Amino acid sequence: MCAHVLVAEDDRRQAELLRQYLRAEGHEVVVVHDGHSALSTARLQPPDLLILDVMMPGLSGLEVCRALRRDSDVLVLMLTARSGEEDLLLGLDLGADDYLTKPYSPRELAARVRTLLRRRRAAPQPQDGVLTVGPLTIDPARHRIACAGEPVECTPGEFAILAAMAGAPDRVFTRAQLLDHTRGIDRNSTVRTIDMHVMNLRRKIEPDPRRPARLVTVYGVGYKLAGGSD
C-alpha cells in the first residue's frame, strides 16, 4: 500500500525519524519544515496523505489545513503538542481526517497512516450519485434512504447528516461539522439539534438503537458512520 506522503514538521530530528519509518513502510516521502512550504508543496505535488504539525513557523498547521480544504480532499493527519480538546476539535472542524498528540510512537503513526490509506481506497464509490455503506443506501439526487432494502423516512436535517457521513465512512464528524451540513435546512439548529437527529436516525437504522453499531458515538469528538457490513 505505497503512497506519496508529505511530512510537514518543523522539528527536523522528528521529521527525519518519520521519513525513515515511512520509507521503511514503502512510501515515497517528502519533508518540509514550515507552513508556507507545506501549502505550496501540497498544491504543486498533491500527496496521497499529508502529516501536518499544528505548530509551525509561517503558517500554522491549522491554517494550512483550512487553505487546502478549499480545493483538496487530500488525507490529513494532524500532529499536535497540545492535549487540549479545543485544538483537536478545531482541527477536525477544518477537515483533518485523524490526529495524534505528541509525544507519540512513530510505529503508531505508521499504523494510522496505513489505516487512513486503507480507508480511502476502500471507500465506496458512488454509482449515479448513490452511496452504499454497509446495509445503507443513500440516493441524494432522489432524496431516498434504504436500510437492508427497506425504505427509511427521514427529515431533511436527518437526511443531510446521513448523506454527509455516508460520503466519508468511518471518518469522525464533530457536531459543528454536521451542523454546517444542516445550514439552510434547520435554521435554528444547534449542536443539541444534531444529537436529536442522531438519536432519531438510530431508531430508524440500528438493529438496537440502545447499542448503536452503525451510527457510532466517538466520545469527546462526535459521530461516525461505520463502514463495515453487517
C-alpha positions in Angstrom: 0.0 0.0 0.0 2.7 2.5 -1.1 1.7 6.2 -1.2 3.1 9.6 -1.7 3.4 11.2 1.8 4.2 14.8 2.6 5.5 15.4 6.1 5.3 19.0 7.4 7.2 19.1 10.7 9.5 21.9 12.0 11.4 19.6 14.4 14.0 18.3 11.9 15.0 15.4 14.1 11.4 14.2 14.4 10.8 14.8 10.7 13.8 12.7 9.8 12.6 9.9 12.1 9.2 10.0 10.4 10.9 9.9 6.9 12.8 6.7 7.9 9.7 4.9 9.3 7.5 5.8 6.4 10.1 4.9 3.8 10.5 1.5 5.6 6.8 1.1 5.0 7.4 1.6 1.3 6.1 5.1 1.0 7.6 8.0 -1.1 8.2 10.8 1.5 8.8 14.5 1.0 9.6 16.6 4.1 9.1 20.3 4.7 9.6 22.4 7.8 7.2 25.3 7.7 3.6 26.1 6.8 4.2 28.0 3.6 6.3 25.2 2.2 3.6 22.6 3.3 0.9 24.5 1.4 2.8 25.2 -1.7 4.2 21.7 -2.0 0.8 20.1 -1.4 -0.6 22.2 -4.2 2.2 21.7 -6.7 2.7 18.0 -6.0 -0.5 16.7 -4.3 0.3 13.9 -1.9 -1.9 11.0 -1.0 -1.5 11.9 2.6 -0.3 15.0 4.5 1.2 14.6 8.0 0.8 18.1 9.4 2.2 19.5 12.6 -0.1 22.1 14.2 2.7 24.4 15.5 4.9 25.5 12.6 6.6 28.8 11.6 5.0 30.9 8.9 1.5 29.3 8.7 0.2 27.0 11.4 -0.9 23.5 10.5 -4.5 24.7 11.2 -4.1 27.5 8.6 -2.6 25.1 6.1 -5.5 22.6 6.6 -8.1 25.4 6.2 -6.5 26.6 3.0 -6.2 23.1 1.5 -9.7 22.2 2.3 -11.0 24.9 -0.1 -9.9 22.8 -3.1 -8.4 19.5 -2.0 -9.6 16.3 -0.3 -6.0 15.1 0.5 -5.9 12.9 3.6 -4.6 15.0 6.6 -3.2 13.6 9.8 -2.6 16.3 12.3 0.2 16.3 14.9 -0.3 18.4 18.0 1.8 19.0 21.1 -1.4 20.4 22.8 -3.6 17.9 24.5 -6.5 20.4 24.8 -9.8 19.4 23.3 -10.2 22.8 21.6 -7.2 22.2 19.3 -8.4 18.8 18.4 -12.0 19.9 17.7 -10.8 22.8 15.6 -8.5 20.6 13.5 -11.4 18.1 12.9 -13.7 21.0 12.1 -11.3 22.2 9.4 -11.4 18.8 7.8 -8.5 16.8 9.3 -9.0 13.0 8.9 -7.1 12.0 12.0 -4.8 13.3 14.7 -2.0 12.3 17.1 -1.0 14.1 20.3 2.7 14.4 21.0 4.6 12.6 22.2 3.7 9.6 20.1 5.3 6.4 18.8 6.4 6.5 15.2 5.2 3.0 15.0 1.7 4.2 16.0 1.9 7.0 13.4 2.8 4.5 10.7 -0.2 2.4 11.7 -2.5 5.4 11.5 -1.2 6.1 8.0 -1.9 2.6 6.9 -5.4 2.8 8.3 -6.2 6.1 6.6 -4.9 4.9 3.2 -6.8 1.6 3.5 -10.0 3.5 4.4 -9.6 5.9 1.4 -9.0 3.0 -1.0 -11.9 1.0 0.4 -14.3 3.9 0.4 -17.4 3.2 -1.6 -17.5 4.9 -5.0 -20.9 6.4 -5.8 -22.7 5.0 -8.8 -25.0 7.6 -10.4 -24.6 9.5 -7.1 -25.8 6.6 -4.9 -23.8 5.9 -1.8 -23.7 2.4 -0.2 -22.4 1.9 3.3 -23.0 -1.5 4.8 -26.7 -2.1 4.7 -27.5 1.6 4.0 -28.1 3.0 0.5 -28.3 6.8 0.2 -29.5 8.4 -3.0 -29.0 12.2 -2.7 -30.5 13.1 -6.1 -33.8 11.3 -5.3 -33.6 12.1 -1.5 -34.0 8.4 -0.7 -32.5 6.2 2.0 -32.9 2.4 2.4 -31.6 0.1 5.1 -31.3 -3.5 4.1 -33.6 -2.8 1.2 -36.3 -1.2 3.3 -37.2 2.5 2.8 -36.2 4.8 5.6 -38.2 8.0 6.1 -36.1 10.9 7.2 -36.5 14.6 7.9 -34.4 17.0 5.7 -32.0 17.5 8.6 -31.6 13.8 9.2 -31.0 13.2 5.6 -28.4 15.9 5.3 -26.4 14.4 8.2 -26.6 10.8 7.0 -25.7 11.8 3.4 -22.7 13.7 4.6 -21.4 10.9 6.7 -22.0 8.3 4.0 -19.6 10.2 1.8 -16.8 9.5 4.2 -17.5 6.2 6.1 -15.5 5.8 9.4 -14.5 9.4 9.4 -15.3 11.2 12.6 -17.5 14.3 12.2 -17.8 16.8 15.0 -21.2 18.2 15.9 -20.1 21.6 14.4 -19.3 19.9 11.1 -22.7 18.2 11.0 -24.3 21.5 11.9 -22.8 23.0 8.8 -24.4 20.4 6.7 -27.8 21.3 8.0 -27.5 25.1 7.4 -30.4 26.4 5.4 -32.4 23.3 6.3 -32.8 23.7 10.1 -32.4 27.4 10.6 -32.5 27.2 14.3 -30.2 24.2 14.6 -27.8 23.9 17.5 -25.4 21.1 18.5 -28.2 19.8 20.6 -30.3 19.5 17.5 -27.6 17.3 15.9 -27.8 15.0 18.9 -31.5 14.7 18.5 -31.2 14.0 14.7 -28.6 11.2 15.5 -30.9 9.7 18.2 -33.8 9.7 15.7 -31.7 8.2 12.9 -30.6 5.4 15.3 -34.2 4.5 15.8 -34.6 4.1 12.1 -31.3 2.4 11.0 -30.0 0.5 14.0 -31.0 -3.1 14.9 -30.7 -2.0 18.6 -30.7 1.8 19.0 -29.5 1.4 22.6 -26.3 -0.3 21.3 -25.6 1.5 18.0 -23.3 -0.3 15.7 -23.8 1.8 12.5 -24.1 5.4 13.7 -21.4 5.4 16.4 -20.5 7.9 19.1 -16.8 8.8 19.3 -16.8 10.2 22.9 -15.5 13.7 23.3 -15.4 14.3 19.5 -18.6 13.5 17.6 -20.0 10.7 15.4 -19.1 8.4 12.6 -20.9 6.1 10.2 -19.3 2.7 10.5 -18.2 1.5 7.1 -18.3 -2.3 7.7 -21.2 -4.5 6.6 -23.5 -6.4 8.9 
